[in-house]
Amino acid sequence: MNKNTDLGLLILRIAVGALMLLHGIAKLGDVSFIEGMLSAKGLPSILAYGVYITEIVAPLLILAGYRTRIAAGVYVFGTLFAFFLVHTADLFTLNENGGWQVELLGLYLFGALTLFFTGGGKMAVSSSNTWD
């Protein structure tokens, strides 16, 4: 059976991009809860607007396959920021079903990390640049 790596990368880009994009859309117009969390940690509340870059712009670039590796790097940064801002206490805990408490965020992180190392594949808007 022939491998179709490019189709696999397209499916991964759609999954990682679309699912995080929904989180970003839900935050449009109101990041006050993020500002509160940042202030509580002693960080500038203006950083809350970075959520639009990591949860809307980066996923859109990933979906399109334009500069996928850069967008995936930004996405990874956003997921790590979420881990340490919100989910630090959950990193080593299991949920009531025996799964990792933050498994969804973990899947986002490792999916984006995979795209960072592989690029978006040939089924992308741009595939000839080093950062694609």
N, C-alpha and C positions, 0 to 999 in steps of 0.2 A: 504494500500500500504506500502510495506517495504521501509524503508529509506536505501539509499546506500551512507552513509557519505564518505566512502573511495573513491568511484568513484567521488563524488563531490570535494573532496580534490585533486584528481588527475587532474581533469579539471581545478581547480583553480591554481594548480602548473604549468600546461602547459601554461595557459593564462598569469600568472604573469611572469613566467620564460622566455617564448619565446618572449613575446613582449618587455621586457626590454633588452633581449639579442640582439635584433636587434639594439637598441640604442647603445649598447656597441660595436657591430661590426662596426657600422658606425664611431666610434671614434678611431678605431685601427690605430695606426701610426701617429695620429695627434690630440694632446690635447692642441695645442698652444692657441686656443681660451679660453679654461678653465684656462690655466696658466695666461692669460691676465686678466680674471675676478678675479682670486684669488689675483693677484698682486694689482689690483685696490682696493680690499678690505683690503689690508695690510696683506694678508696671504701668506705663502711660496708657491711658484709655484710648488714645488715638490708634493704637495697634489693633483695636477691634475691627477697623475697616479693612485690615489685611484679609479678613475672611472673604471679602469679595474677590480678591485676587486668587486665593487658594481654593475657594469653593465655587467660583463662577468662571473666572477668566481661564485658569489652568484647565479645568475640565472641558471647557469649550475648545481649547487648543488641542487637548488630547483627543476629543471626539473627531475633530477635523483632521487630525494627524499633521498639524503644523507645529514644527519645533517641539515635537513630542517629548524629547529627552529633557529639555529645559522645563517644559510645563510639568512633567512628571517629577522633576526635582523640586519645584515649587510646591507641588501637591504633597510630596513626602514631607517637606518642611511643615506644611499646614497640619498634616496628621500627627507629626511628632509634637507640634505645639499643642494640639488638642489633647494628646496623651498626657502631657506634663501640666497643662493648665487645668484640665477637668478630671482626668481619669487616673491620676497617679496612684490613688488608693486601690484602684481596680486591677493594676498590672499583674498582680500575683494572686488573683482570686478567680474562683470558678462560679458560674451562675448556677441556678437551681437545677439545670439539666446536665451539669457536669462539664459544660463547655467553658471556654475562656470568657471571662466577664466582658472583655472588650474585643471579642472576636470580629465583629463587623469592622471596627476601626482598624484592626490588625489586617484584615483582608484588603481594605483600601490601601493601607501602608505598603504591604508586600506586592500588591498588584501594580501600584505606581512605581515601586522600586524596580520591579521587573521591566516595566516600560522604560525606566531611566537607563537601564543597561542594554536593552534590546533595540530601542527606538520603536517607531510606529509601524514599520513594515512598508511594503510596496503599495498597499491599499490605503494610502494616505494622501492628503493634499500635496504634501511635500515630502520627498523621501531621499533627496540627493545631498542635503546638507549634513554636516557632522552632527548637528543637534536634532536631527529628525529621527 
